[in-house]
Amino acid sequence: MDENTLTVILVEPQLGQNIGAVARAMLNFGLTELRIVNPRDGWPNPEALPSAAGADKILENAKIYASTLEAIGDLNRIFATSNRTPDMIKSIYTPNLALQHLTLTARQGQKVGILFGGERCGLRNEDISLCEALIRIPTSDDFSSLNLAHAVVIIAHEWFAQTASSPFEFFRTGRTRLATREDLGRLFNHLEEELDRTGFLRHPKKRAIMLRNIRNTFQRALLTEQEVRTLRGIIKSLTDGEGKIQKKAS
């Protein structure tokens, strides 16, 4: 199996030194694909190079994105790291169990990734809602704060250990692959447009929470590309059917 199939995504990291340390941790365990969303101090950042300690290629090849959704668009499964409990329903895994899921998916030739939040306040709920599940790294109750690079090195080591183990089947998706985050994004946009049109999302104060709940429902389902196409067809059929009924009534 190719160890380069896990993508590391840093969302709004602050310090160049930490980004460099992340690159070093990744290369220690055979990971090379780094994506960065809105780095606070811009990119490239010269302060990242010394702490990379030779992992310069990862920094040179890092891809920069304006939004989390753009950064994860081509991935089939995406988990988020967080030590806080968001106000939404999410499965929460230890690193060992989370990486079992992701390595087994990667063995089927599908793209997987993990989100890491910025140093100051971690991931926002909007970012977490784009992910299938959370990874919680066990730490002391008395001092649970981890440096960004420390979190990455724990996950990268676990990935390395999992990919060195004997493969076994987790699930099969037949002739269709798991949907990418871009596929799901289009489904969410399509559904939200129709819910706006019908007035379901008419309460401004509840809108953000309702949308997060809807997205989380679909994230847990591990939808395939074909299932997403089917759901979009259902939405279109229902909305087109409404128009036909109205025409007949008139």
PyMOL commands that set and color helices and strands:
alter all, ss='L'
color gray80, all
select helices_A, chain A and resi 3-5+16-28+48-52+56-60+68-72+95-106+125-128+148-163+181-198+204-219+225-249
alter helices_A, ss='H'
color red, helices_A
select strands_A, chain A and resi 6-11+34-37+63-65+77-81+91-93+112-116+133-135
alter strands_A, ss='S'
color yellow, strands_A
deselect
rebuild
show_as cartoon
